[in-house]
Amino acid sequence: MIADDYLYSFVYNTDERVSSISDIFYSQYRHYMEWGGRSVAHFLAQLFLFLGKSFFNICNTIVYCIFICLVYFHICGTLADMKLWLLSAIHILLWFSVPVWGQNFLWLTGSCNYLWTTTIILFFLMPFRKKSMDTSYSIHIILSILFLVLGIITGWCNENAGAATLVILTGYSIRKIFKKEKFALFEILGIIGFIIGFYFLLAAPGNYVRMKEFDRHGNMVLHLLKRFFDISKDFFSNGYILAGISVLIGVELLVYEKKG
């Protein structure tokens, strides 16, 4: 246990150690009002700190394997006939390309903030991936309704990954509109749920409290836009090889779709 693990072992901003599930809910209410909106990530962190690091290690290993499989799914569109070389390549590329691999995948609080939330997002996007390949694809009406709840949880996960998911869903929707394809119930409810969850994430009163602590004044939206452009600039200046590959893959996909 290091750094924030100690902080989240207690009811937020008190000296009372978390001793029950109800304590975690109360702690997350305080956290939401006083610090930030990542309620899903920090609920998971406080839950595992309460249940124990050994239990977390087992669950985290399973989730990492699921995460790798979900990345594989979004590459291939299927988990049938999985290729070991591609699974290995995904893991190796993550090892070399993620700047702080241990912080994102092994550290309890960090993993709940990044690995676990990204896994939730990739899981949420699975039916969208299937639908993009097969317009006749559908899921049961009950699961479609539950997609509203999953969308809320997904949108409430993480600001950075949430913004990326918003871009994906926007592009996905524009593509469907241009191709005059009907939206399935799960798509409509999923997108609505995601927008609600993302709003809860960004609208947390604690975000504004934290802005004051860091002496940042002004409009939250303007700060987010500024960060978007700053991060994009850093990406293209420091990750130009990855950026170039991404552009080439994008062009190839457009050409492939046009021919198809």
Summary of the structure (lengths in Angstrom):
residues: 260
radius of gyration: 19.6
end to end distance: 51.6
largest distance: 62.8
contacts: 760
relative contact order: 0.10
helix: 77%
strand: 1%
